[in-house]
Amino acid sequence: MASTLALSVSVRQMKLNAAYLMKNGKTQSEIDELLKGSDGLVDGGITISVLSADKNTEYVRLDMFDDIPHYHYFSNWHDDEAYTNYTIALDTAAVADPIDWAVQTLRVRAKEMVTRAGGEAAAAEVDWDVIPGAVDKLAQLVAERRARVPVS
């Protein structure tokens, strides 16, 4: 059975605004402090994407950013459904290292995450026995990227 998924590691940056910060659990006083003296906070860090093998469909993206680590479920792969982007903030009080959390979560929950994002057909065609090895390779790439890009 051929794998129908690909894993990708990149480094991303994005400019955050007050609405995004509020949506991701920051209080108004925290937002005011973060945005003080700037026209927006730039956050970024390691991003891990779970994609279709042809890389045309992104099911899950784990943005393990320095200030607001979060992940997304993208669900627009059904013709009769509107595009959805479910963004879930990590609880940084409970998760000591977001990048380690992301790698470990993919190692044991990738199938459930792809399925939740609407990738039932793709999930049914994956040889899930190869996922731990693929995640080990992914962890190596993440470690290499992390060594080149300081993560606070």
C-alpha positions in Angstrom: 0.0 0.0 0.0 1.5 3.3 -1.0 1.5 6.3 1.3 -0.8 9.1 0.2 0.7 11.6 2.7 3.7 13.8 2.9 5.3 15.5 5.9 6.9 18.9 5.5 9.1 21.0 7.8 9.6 24.8 7.3 10.2 27.9 9.3 7.4 30.5 9.1 6.9 34.0 10.4 3.6 35.9 10.5 2.5 39.3 11.8 -0.1 39.0 14.5 -2.9 41.4 15.3 -5.0 41.9 18.4 -7.9 39.8 17.0 -5.6 36.8 16.4 -4.0 37.2 19.8 -7.5 37.4 21.5 -8.7 34.3 19.6 -5.6 32.4 20.8 -6.2 33.0 24.5 -4.3 36.2 25.2 -6.0 38.7 27.6 -6.4 42.3 26.6 -3.6 43.4 29.0 -1.3 40.7 27.5 -2.2 41.9 24.0 -1.5 45.5 24.9 1.9 44.6 26.4 2.8 42.5 23.3 1.8 45.1 20.8 3.1 48.1 22.7 5.3 50.3 20.6 4.8 48.3 17.4 2.3 48.0 14.6 2.0 44.3 15.3 3.9 41.4 16.8 5.9 39.1 14.5 5.8 35.5 15.7 7.2 32.5 14.0 9.1 29.2 14.3 9.0 25.6 13.2 6.0 24.6 11.1 5.1 20.9 10.3 2.6 20.2 7.7 0.7 17.0 6.9 -0.1 17.0 3.2 -1.4 14.8 0.4 1.4 13.1 -1.4 1.0 15.4 -4.3 1.2 18.4 -1.8 -2.0 19.9 -3.2 -4.0 19.3 0.0 -2.9 20.4 3.4 -4.8 18.5 6.2 -3.0 19.6 9.3 -0.4 22.3 10.1 1.4 22.5 13.4 2.8 26.1 13.8 5.1 25.7 16.8 5.7 29.4 17.1 7.7 31.1 19.8 4.9 33.1 21.3 1.7 31.5 20.3 2.2 27.8 19.3 -1.0 26.5 17.6 -2.2 24.0 15.0 -4.7 23.9 12.3 -7.2 21.4 10.8 -8.0 22.4 7.2 -11.2 20.9 5.9 -12.3 21.8 2.4 -11.8 18.6 0.7 -15.5 17.7 0.3 -17.3 19.3 -2.6 -20.4 20.0 -0.6 -18.6 21.7 2.3 -17.3 25.2 2.7 -13.6 25.7 3.6 -12.9 25.6 7.3 -9.7 26.4 9.2 -9.9 25.2 12.8 -7.1 26.8 14.8 -6.3 25.4 18.2 -3.9 27.1 20.5 -1.5 25.0 22.6 -1.7 25.5 26.4 1.9 26.5 27.0 1.4 26.0 30.8 0.7 22.3 30.1 3.1 21.8 27.1 6.7 22.4 28.0 8.1 22.1 24.5 5.7 22.6 21.7 8.0 21.2 19.0 8.5 18.0 21.0 4.7 17.9 21.5 4.1 18.2 17.8 6.5 15.4 16.8 5.2 13.0 19.5 1.6 13.8 18.6 2.2 13.1 14.9 3.9 9.8 15.9 0.8 8.5 17.7 -2.2 10.5 16.4 -1.5 11.5 12.8 -4.3 9.1 11.5 -6.9 10.6 13.8 -5.8 14.2 12.9 -5.9 13.6 9.1 -9.3 11.9 9.5 -10.6 14.9 11.5 -9.5 17.2 8.8 -11.6 15.4 6.3 -8.9 13.1 4.9 -10.7 9.8 5.5 -9.9 8.6 2.0 -6.3 9.5 2.3 -6.1 7.9 5.8 -7.6 4.7 4.6 -4.8 4.3 2.0 -1.8 5.0 4.3 0.4 2.2 5.6 0.4 3.5 9.2 3.1 1.1 10.2 5.6 3.4 8.3 4.6 6.6 10.1 6.9 6.2 13.2 9.9 5.9 10.8 8.7 8.9 8.8 8.2 10.9 12.0 11.7 9.9 13.1 13.1 11.4 9.9 10.8 14.4 10.4 12.2 14.8 13.9 15.7 14.9 12.4 14.7 17.7 10.0 13.1 19.6 12.8 16.2 19.3 14.9 18.3 20.6 12.0 16.0 23.5 11.4 15.8 24.2 15.2 19.6 24.3 15.3 19.7 26.9 12.5 16.8 29.0 13.8 16.8 30.0 17.4 13.6 29.1 19.2 12.9 30.8 22.5 
